[in-house]
Each structure stands twice: as C-alpha cells, then as structure tokens.
Amino acid sequence: MTRFLVAVAIATAAVGLVFAVPLKVEAEHGSAMAQDRARVAPPRTGGVRGLLTSLRPPAKTPKKPRQVEFSRTWVDSQPSPSGGADWQCLSEALYFEARGETVRGQFAVAEVILNRTKSPQYPQTVCGVIRQGTGRKHQCQFSYTCDGNKEVIAEPRAFERVSKVARAVLDGARVNLTDGATHYHTVNVSPSWSRVFTRTAAIGVHLFYRDNYRTAQAH
C-alpha cells in the first residue's frame, strides 16, 4: 500500500511538471512578443494625422509694407530691381514722365498710376493704364506714349533710379502722397480738367488732382 501511494505521488508531480513548463514558455513568449510590438508600433499620439501635420511647411509670415525714405540715398541703396510687364511699364512711365522730379515726386506719379488701377473708370493693370488711348488722337493718357518721339532710354542712371521706385511701389510700399489722385500735370500747363477736378497735392513741378470717382485708396 505504501509503495502504491508513493508511485501515485511521483506520477502526479511529473504530470504537473509537464504542464507547468509549456505554461512558462508560453508566458515568456507572450512577453517577448509584447516587447517587439512596443518597439515596432508607432506612437499613438496624433497617429497619421499628427505625422502629416508635422510634415506641413510652416505658415508664411505676412510681408510687411516697405518703409520708404524720399531721398536719392535711400533709392540708391535698394537692390537692383527686376520684374514683369507691370514693372517695366511703370519704370518707363516714371522715366519719361518724372525722371527730372524729386524722389517724392516720382513716388507721387507712381501712386497716381496705381490709383487708376483701383478705379473702375480705368484699366485694372499698370500697363493698361499707361497705354490707355495710345494711338488715338487726343486720347492718350500719358503724353510720352503719343508725342511721336521714339521711347529711348538715354539716361541709364536715371532709369535705374526710377525702376527702383517702381519696384518699391509695386511691392506694396505705402506712400500716400496724393490723397487718391488720378491725374497730374506740370506747373507749366493748365488743362481744362484741372478746373473741374479737386486738387489734392503739389509736389515738385507737378500738381495732382482727384476726379469725381473716388479710388479704393481714397475711401
């Protein structure tokens, strides 16, 4: 009887050992798999949306209007300009209309041209404003476009200066010298419309006027 009980005890212990070993192996295997998943899985915070957000380029800071000084020293210190059709048209207009003016006067003439682009009474581009009426008798808006003379840039230094003025104005420089003027003439002439429109400024050898239609700047 004693031998029988001892045999049963040994058998029971062996069976427990057989079942215990797989359980331990399975537990160790599960722990290793969990560690592997932790190493491979991406962080949950943000998920794909967070990843895409991190790849977006930073928002652009709005460009501040350029601060202008009405002096040749300031103009000469500006980098060599370049640009498209509007810059070329405005540079040429300033050269033929105002290259002998003060820097302030050149900015004022440029302002008039841009004021016209903001008015429904005129073309909406710089080149359109400058060339309006060209080729039609007594219809051109800027005399150099229909005076019969060839448009030759004979003073490259003067052209470089006015082209820098044109670049500054097109880049958003705030000058506000003419109170929304859409017309100007030199002090040597007195066109009929000057007796009807409101004079807004006198700068250098030019007088500036605003017609009966207010521009966006003048509001």
C-alpha positions as CSV (number, residue, x, y, z in Angstrom):
1,M,0.0,0.0,0.0
2,T,2.8,2.4,0.9
3,R,4.5,1.7,-2.4
4,F,1.3,2.4,-4.3
5,L,0.9,5.8,-2.7
6,V,4.5,6.8,-3.4
7,A,4.0,5.8,-7.1
8,V,0.9,7.9,-7.4
9,A,2.6,10.9,-5.8
10,I,5.5,10.7,-8.2
11,A,3.2,10.4,-11.2
12,T,1.2,13.4,-10.1
13,A,4.3,15.5,-9.7
14,A,5.5,14.5,-13.2
15,V,2.2,15.5,-14.8
16,G,2.3,18.9,-13.0
17,L,5.8,19.5,-14.3
18,V,4.9,18.6,-17.9
19,F,2.0,21.1,-17.8
20,A,4.0,23.8,-16.0
21,V,6.8,24.0,-18.5
22,P,4.6,24.9,-21.5
23,L,2.8,27.5,-19.4
24,K,6.1,29.2,-18.5
25,V,7.4,29.0,-22.1
26,E,4.1,30.5,-23.4
27,A,4.2,33.3,-20.8
28,E,7.8,34.1,-21.8
29,H,6.9,34.0,-25.5
30,G,4.0,36.3,-24.9
31,S,6.1,38.8,-23.0
32,A,8.7,38.8,-25.8
33,M,6.0,39.4,-28.5
34,A,4.6,42.3,-26.5
35,Q,8.1,43.9,-26.3
36,D,8.6,43.5,-30.0
37,R,5.2,45.2,-30.7
38,A,6.1,48.0,-28.4
39,R,9.4,48.5,-30.4
40,V,7.8,48.3,-33.8
41,A,4.4,50.1,-33.3
42,P,4.4,53.9,-34.0
43,P,3.4,56.2,-31.1
44,R,-0.4,56.6,-30.8
45,T,-0.3,60.3,-30.1
46,G,-1.6,62.1,-33.2
47,G,-1.4,59.0,-35.4
48,V,-1.3,59.6,-39.1
49,R,-2.8,63.0,-38.7
50,G,0.0,64.1,-36.3
51,L,2.6,62.8,-38.8
52,L,1.0,64.7,-41.7
53,T,0.8,67.8,-39.5
54,S,4.5,67.6,-38.7
55,L,5.3,67.4,-42.5
56,R,3.4,70.6,-43.4
57,P,5.6,73.7,-44.2
58,P,5.4,76.5,-41.6
59,A,2.9,79.2,-42.3
60,K,4.3,82.2,-44.2
61,T,4.5,85.4,-42.2
62,P,2.6,88.2,-44.0
63,K,5.0,90.6,-45.8
64,K,5.2,94.0,-44.1
65,P,4.9,97.1,-46.3
66,R,8.3,98.6,-47.1
67,Q,9.3,101.7,-45.3
68,V,10.2,104.4,-47.8
69,E,12.5,107.4,-47.4
70,F,12.1,110.0,-50.1
71,S,15.8,110.5,-50.8
72,R,18.2,109.5,-53.5
73,T,20.4,107.9,-50.9
74,W,17.6,105.6,-49.9
75,V,16.7,104.8,-53.5
76,D,20.4,104.2,-54.5
77,S,20.7,101.8,-51.5
78,Q,18.0,99.5,-52.9
79,P,19.0,96.3,-54.7
80,S,18.9,96.2,-58.5
81,P,15.2,95.6,-59.4
82,S,13.6,93.2,-61.9
83,G,10.1,92.2,-62.7
84,G,7.4,91.6,-65.2
85,A,5.4,93.7,-67.6
86,D,3.8,96.0,-65.0
87,W,7.3,96.8,-63.5
88,Q,8.7,97.5,-67.0
89,C,5.7,99.7,-67.9
90,L,5.8,101.7,-64.6
91,S,9.6,102.1,-64.9
92,E,9.3,103.5,-68.4
93,A,6.4,105.8,-67.4
94,L,8.4,107.2,-64.5
95,Y,11.4,107.7,-66.7
96,F,9.6,109.6,-69.4
97,E,7.2,111.5,-67.1
98,A,9.1,112.2,-64.0
99,R,12.9,111.4,-64.2
100,G,13.7,115.1,-63.5
101,E,11.4,115.1,-60.5
102,T,12.4,114.8,-56.9
103,V,12.2,111.2,-55.4
104,R,9.0,112.3,-53.6
105,G,7.6,113.5,-56.9
106,Q,8.5,110.2,-58.6
107,F,6.7,108.2,-56.0
108,A,3.7,110.6,-56.3
109,V,3.4,110.0,-60.1
110,A,3.7,106.2,-59.5
111,E,0.9,106.5,-56.9
112,V,-1.4,108.1,-59.5
113,I,-0.9,105.3,-61.9
114,L,-1.6,102.7,-59.2
115,N,-4.6,104.7,-58.0
116,R,-6.1,104.4,-61.5
117,T,-5.8,100.6,-61.4
118,K,-8.0,100.6,-58.4
119,S,-10.7,102.7,-60.0
120,P,-13.5,101.1,-62.2
121,Q,-13.1,104.0,-64.6
122,Y,-9.7,102.8,-65.8
123,P,-7.9,99.6,-66.9
124,Q,-7.0,97.3,-64.0
125,T,-3.3,96.8,-64.8
126,V,-0.4,99.2,-64.8
127,C,0.4,98.6,-68.5
128,G,-3.3,99.0,-69.3
129,V,-3.5,102.4,-67.5
130,I,-0.3,103.7,-69.1
131,R,-1.3,102.7,-72.7
132,Q,-4.9,103.7,-72.5
133,G,-5.9,105.7,-75.6
134,T,-2.4,105.3,-77.2
135,G,-2.8,105.6,-80.9
136,R,-6.0,107.6,-80.8
137,K,-5.9,111.3,-81.5
138,H,-6.1,113.4,-78.2
139,Q,-7.0,110.2,-76.3
140,C,-3.6,109.1,-74.8
141,Q,-3.4,109.5,-71.1
142,F,0.4,109.9,-70.8
143,S,1.9,112.3,-73.3
144,Y,5.1,110.3,-74.0
145,T,3.0,107.5,-75.4
146,C,1.8,109.6,-78.3
147,D,4.2,112.5,-78.8
148,G,5.7,111.0,-81.9
149,N,9.1,110.6,-80.3
150,K,10.9,107.3,-80.0
151,E,11.0,106.0,-76.5
152,V,14.7,105.7,-76.0
153,I,16.3,105.3,-72.6
154,A,19.2,107.7,-73.0
155,E,20.0,108.1,-69.3
156,P,20.6,104.7,-67.8
157,R,21.4,106.0,-64.3
158,A,18.1,107.9,-64.2
159,F,16.3,104.8,-65.4
160,E,17.9,102.6,-62.7
161,R,16.6,105.0,-60.1
162,V,13.0,105.2,-61.3
163,S,13.0,101.4,-61.8
164,K,13.8,101.1,-58.1
165,V,10.9,103.4,-57.2
166,A,8.6,101.4,-59.4
167,R,9.7,98.2,-57.7
168,A,9.1,99.6,-54.2
169,V,5.6,100.8,-55.1
170,L,4.6,97.5,-56.8
171,D,6.0,95.7,-53.7
172,G,3.5,97.5,-51.5
173,A,5.4,100.5,-50.2
174,R,2.9,102.8,-48.6
175,V,3.5,106.4,-49.7
176,N,0.0,108.1,-49.7
177,L,1.3,111.4,-51.0
178,T,-1.6,112.4,-53.3
179,D,-4.8,111.6,-51.4
180,G,-6.2,109.3,-54.1
181,A,-5.2,111.5,-57.1
182,T,-5.9,110.1,-60.5
183,H,-4.5,113.0,-62.6
184,Y,-1.5,115.3,-62.6
185,H,0.1,117.9,-64.8
186,T,3.2,120.1,-64.7
187,V,3.0,123.7,-63.4
188,N,3.8,124.9,-67.0
189,V,0.4,123.8,-68.4
190,S,-3.3,124.2,-67.4
191,P,-5.5,121.5,-68.9
192,S,-9.3,122.1,-68.9
193,W,-10.0,119.3,-66.5
194,S,-7.8,120.9,-63.8
195,R,-10.6,123.5,-63.3
196,V,-13.1,120.7,-62.6
197,F,-11.2,118.1,-60.5
198,T,-10.2,118.6,-56.9
199,R,-6.5,119.4,-56.4
200,T,-5.0,117.2,-53.7
201,A,-1.3,117.9,-53.7
202,A,1.5,120.0,-55.2
203,I,4.8,118.1,-55.3
204,G,7.9,119.3,-57.2
205,V,6.8,120.6,-60.6
206,H,3.6,118.6,-60.6
207,L,0.1,119.3,-59.4
208,F,-2.2,116.4,-58.5
209,Y,-5.9,116.0,-58.8
210,R,-8.7,113.6,-58.0
211,D,-11.5,113.2,-60.4
212,N,-15.2,112.7,-59.4
213,Y,-14.7,108.9,-58.9
214,R,-13.1,108.0,-55.7
215,T,-10.5,105.3,-55.8
216,A,-10.1,102.4,-53.4
217,Q,-7.3,104.2,-51.6
218,A,-9.2,107.4,-51.2
219,H,-12.1,105.8,-49.3
